[in-house]
Amino acid sequence: MRTKNTIGTAGKFKQNENMILGADFQTSSVAETPIAVKQWAENTNYRLENSQTKDEFLQNLMAAHINFERIHPFEDGNGITGRELINLELAKNEMPSLIIEKDDKAQYITYEADQDVVSLTEYAKKKLATEQKRYEIFERNFKAQEEFDKNHQE
């Protein structure tokens, strides 16, 4: 994990212009960042709270993620912060975490750079389904172990 500027700038908006390597757009300027984040948060909260279905919620969440990354509000750690914000919202809605695997990282970044909400949402759906299955297997095995232990106590 990168922590280049984390200590000195933790919790503070960027003080220098930044960019995303390989991206063909400019992130929010230093001056624009505070209002951009405020508007992003208000818009995100409104859209997530008013989502009618899980699919709509997920699509709104992926759109919000792309928008957050385009603001790029911090000196460092924007990617991991953005992904943790996704997982926070998923957890609040009792959904599994979105795990971006190493082999998928380039495609994930392409979806972000292209602002391809539909493809990012489909990717997220597949990953969440996989995580849900893993959770269910874990839960089943845990319950079976509890039952075994209960029946074999001395």
N, C-alpha and C positions, 0 to 999 in steps of 0.2 A: 504494500500500500504506500502511496506517495504521501509524504508529509512535509514537503519542501518548505512551505510558508505557513504551515498550520498553526504553530505556536503564536507567532507575533500577530497574526491577522485573524485568529479564531473569533468568530462571532461578529466580525466587522465586514461591511461591504467593501468591495474592491476600491483601492485608491489609485490604481493604475489601469489603463485600458488593457483588456485581455482579448484573446481569441481562442478559437478551437482549431487545432491543427488539422488542416485538410478541409475545413469548412469554407464554403463560398459565400458566407454572410458575416456581417459585423455584429458582435454581441452588443448589448446595451452599453452606452457610455457610462463613465463614472457618475456624471451628473444625473443621468436618466435612471440609474439603478434603483435608488430608494423608492421612487414613485412606481417604477415598473414592477418591483416586487410587491408593493402594496396592491396594485391593480391585479397582478397575477393571483395573489392570495385571495382577494375578494371574489374574483371571477371563478377561480378553482373551487372555492367553498360553495359558491352559489350553484355551479354546474354539478358538483358531486352530490350536494344535498337534494337537488331536484332531479336527479337521475331516476327514471321510472323502472329500469330493469338492470340486472347485473351487467348485461352487455353494454348498455348505455353508460353505466357507471365506469366500466373498464375503458371504454372509448374516451370518455371525458378525462379519465385519469391519465391515459397515454397522451392525449392532446396537451394536458397541463404539464406533463413531464417534458415534452418537446419544447413547450414555451419556456419552462424554467431553464432548460439548458441553453436556449437562445439568449436569455437574459445574462446568464453566466455571472451571477452576482458577487462571487467571491474570488479572491486571488488564486486560491487553490481548493481542491476538494469538491468542485461543482458536480462532477459525475457521481461520486459516491453519495453526496448529499441528495441529489436528485433521485437516485435509486432508493435511498432510505425513506424519502418522502413517499415514494410509491408504496413501499412495504408498510409504512405507518398507516396509510389509508386502507390498504388491503386488510391489515390486522384489525383496524377499527370496524371493518365490515365482515369480520370472521372469515376471511379468505386467506388462502396460503400465500406465502411469500413468493415474489417473482425473483427467480435465480437466473441471472444472465451467465451462462456458461462460457468459458474461455473460447471454445470453438465457435460460439455464436456472436462474439463481441463485434466483429467487423460488420456483420449484417445488421445488428442492433444499431450501431453507429450510423450506418447508411440510412436506416429508417428515420433516425433522428435528423440527420443532415438534410434529407429529402422532405422532411415534415410529413412523412407517410404514416399518418395516424391509423389508417385502415390496416396496413401491413404490420405495424407495431402492435396493434390490438390483437390481430390474429396470432402473432408470435406469442404475446402474453397469454392468450387463452390456452394455447398448447402447453406452455410452460406451467401455468397454474393447474391445468388438468393433471399433468405429470406429478406436480408437488402434492396435489390432493390425493392421488393414488398412493404415493409414498407415505403420506400421513396416515391414511386409512390402514395400510399394511402395518405400520409402526403401532398404531393404536390397537389393532387386532392382536398383534404379538404381545404387546404389553398386558392386555387383558388376559390372554391365555397364560402368560407367566404368573400373573397375580393369582389366577384360579389354581394353577398347579401348586404354587407356594402355599396357598390356603389349604389345599387338600393333602399336602405332604408335610405339614408342620409336625414336629415331634411333641 
